[in-house]
Amino acid sequence: MAKLSPVLRNVVVLGAVAVTPLALAACEAKSSSDGAITVNSTDDACELSSTDLQTGTASFEVTNAGDKVTEFYVYGQNNRVLAEVENIGPGLKGKLSVEFAEPGAYTVACKPGMVGAGIRQTLDVTGETKEKSQAPADVEAAKARYLDYVRGQLNGFLAQTETFTADVKSGNLDKARSEFGRVRTFYERVEPVAESFPDLDPKIDMRWDDTEDGKTEFTGFHRIERYLFPPKAEQIGEAEGQVAPADAANAKTADTKEAIDKVADQLVADVKALKAEVDNPDFQFETQMFVRGPQALIDEIAKTKVGGEEDRYSHTDMWDIAANIDGSETLIAELQPIIVKHDPKLMDKITAQFADVRTFIEQFREGDGYVSYDKVTVEQRRELSDKVDALSATLSMVPGIVMQK
C-alpha cells in the first residue's frame, strides 16, 4: 500500500451521539442550533447545509427523512472510512463530530437501505493545517494491542479462505459447505477494521441487496454461499431473511462453475489485499472507531443477522453472531482497565450482559458449531434482539468513558 496521505493521517473522529427521534416536519437542510452541518437523508437524496468547511472540528447532524434505515459515512483519501454513524431509522437522527486537521477533498455518503456505495457528496476543506488532537496514551496502547490481534485473525482468515476456495474449485462441495460458517468467523470478529476499506469490504462480504438487483457484480463469500446452497422454492420471497425472486433467478443463470471459480480466485486476492493493507506499517485505524468498535460489532448483529439476512442461503448466521460477540469482547478486554479506572460499575454491567448473551447463544450449539438459523424460532430471535439491544445501549457509554483525559 502506498504511504497514506496527510489527509488520512490527520483526521480524528471525536464522537457520535446516540440516535434520537425528532419531528420530521423540522427536517430541512440548514445549520442546526448548535452550529452542526445538517444532513437530510431521504431514499434518493443526501442534502448537506454546507459542503465548504474549514480545518478544525466539524459536527454533522444527520436526519433520516426517508422510509429506509440509513447510514452516514465520512471518507478520506483512498476512500478510507474515517467516521460513520449507522442504523438511523426513519424519523431519527444521529450526530457525528470529525476533526479535519488537514485541508483537502473529503467525501460523505448517505446510504438509504444500508446498501451500495450510497449517495455521495464532496467536502472542500480549506484553511491552515492544525495540530491533531491526541487520544489518551492508555487508549492508544490498547489500540496497538488490538491491532496485533486483528493481524493474527487476518492470518487465519487468509489461510482458511485459501482452503475453502480450493475445495470449491476442486468440486469438494460438501467439505466447502461444512467450512463456510467457520471460515467467516475470522472476518466477523474484526469487522470494524475491515470496514475501514470500503472498496475491499463489500467485495469480500457483499450481499445480493448491495448489487441493486444485479446492476453491480455479485462477489465474495455470499456469492459462493449461494452456489453452495442454491435457493429452494420455499426460501424465495420478499420477507426478511428470504431470498429475493430476482436473486434466485440470477442464481439459476449466473452461478456456473466457471463463474464461481473466478469469484473464488478474486476472493483470495481481495483477502490478501486486505491483509496487506492492515499489515502495512502506515496503516492508521482511527481511535474513535476503535473505542466505538465494541458497540459497532454488536450493532452488526441487530443490523443484518438477527433477521437471518446475512447468511440467507446457508442459515449459518449463528456462527456470525458468535464471532461478532467474540470481537466485541476482545475489544472490551483491551479497554477494561481504562473502563474500571473511570467507572467500575459500568464494567460490571458490561461483563454481566456479555455473560447473559453468551449463555443464551450456547443453547444453539451443535457439535463444534451451531444449529441452522432457520431452527431458531421467532420468539428466540426476538429475545436475542432484546439482549443485543440492551448490550448495545450499555456499550454506547464506552467511548465517552475511555476518552476522558
Secondary structure by P-SEA (a helix, b strand, c coil): ccccccccccccccccccccccccccccccccccccbbbbbcccccccccccccccbbbbbbbccccccbbbbbbccccccccccccccccbbbbbbbbbccbbbbbbbbbcccccccbbbbbbbbccccbbbbccaaaaaaaaaaaaaaaaaaaaaaaaaaaaaaaaaacaaaaaaaaccccaaaaaacccccccccccccccccccccccccccccccaaaaaaaaccccccccccccccccaaaaaaaaccccaaaaaaaaaaaaaaaaaaaaaaacccccccaaaaaaaaaaaaaaaacccccccccccccaaaaaaaaaaaaaaaaaaaaaaaaaaccaaaaaaaaaaaaaaaaaaccccccccccccccccaaaaaaaaaaaaaaaaaacaaaaaaacc
